[in-house]
Amino acid sequence: MTEKVPTPTSNYPDKLIDQFGRQVDYIRLSITDRCDFRCTYCMAEEMTFLPRDEVLSLEECLRLVKAFVQLGVTKVRITGGEPLVRKNALWLFEEVGKLERLKELVLTTNGSQLEKQAASLKQAGVKRINISLDSLNSERFKKITRTGELDKVLHGIQAAKQAGFDNIKLNTVLMRGTNDDEVQALVDFAIQQAIDISFIEEMPLGEVDHTRESTFVSNAEILKTLQNQYALTASTTNTGGPARYWRVADSNTKIGFISPHSHNFCEACNRVRITCKGELYLCLGQEDKVDLMPLLRNHPNDDQPLIQAILNSMSIKPKGHDFDLRRAKPAVVRFMSHTGG
């Protein structure tokens, strides 16, 4: 693995503290709004993607990460869209993986490109991989993703295991009437593969071709179903995100629940999101943002305006989101693929 590069020192604080006293030490950076899937809960079937000049260059992405790490961020998640469809994305992983103060570089992916790239990502310093998997039925998988091939993802999971990743987690969004009958099958698969799985309640981001309330499945309901099938023990495991975990007895698998509707964990929020346009969103479920791209492009050799803007943004980070599935239209109109998974 490449030797770690020291993080520059400065007169700026080495911690990001928001107006509620929470430390932000985790960023989720989207490097593209493009994806080779069109998942029904994430995107419209016909998407208009951003022109290249409206998307951060990989060099700008690296500059942003370095600024946040200088301010005390220790965990970086690279997302999209599908980050691995971005040309030369591996270069960014390699460069971020060199940063000395960074404790964890992680990836969220749909798994379609992992068969080819898993070994290189491991070598670059990626510690953990989250892979979206919403069905183990090929026809259903194609219907949910519109374009995806289940076998490609399954081969990608195997490639990640063979590359030596110890921390692989499946992310599953259950939708009533679509895949909510696969709860046990998906958990059984995770147990067989000795990997973890998290169930994520569907989030009302962007207008899609169904009403979110009609397809919503609460994690409380899923947990109750699973407790009837498995011996589960509450776990104190914390991966830095909002998931709450349960251990499955006699296995190496943990089951996580990310519950933005039924259980709000905003009081401990430690993260912000940056879109591929350089928009710093202080909360997934709110529209408060700071545009960082102009600061990057108007000051190519001076990070001071960028760092000051990041520090100032802590004063507008909201206490929490207000997702409400009963609204006729989503409160947040941007798609999940725009913000980053």
Buried (B, 14 or more C-beta within 10 A) or exposed (E): EEEEBEBEEEEBEEEBBBEEEBEBBBBBBBBBBBBBBBBBBBBBEEBEBBEEEEBBBBEBBBBBBBBBBBBBBBBBBBBBBBBBBBEEBBBBBBBBBBBEBBEBBBBBBBBBBBBEBBBEBBBBBBBBBBBBBBBBBEEBBBBBBEEBBBEBBBBBBBBBBEBEBEBBBBBBBBBBEBBBEBBEEBBBBBBEBEBBBBBBBBBBBBEBEEEBBEBBBBBBBBBEBBEEEBEBEEBEEEBBBBBBBBBBEEBEBBBBBBBBBBBBBBEEBBBBBBBBBBBBBBBBBBEEBBEBBEBBEEEEEEBEBBBEBBBEBBEBBBBBBBBEBEEEEBBBEBBBBBBBB
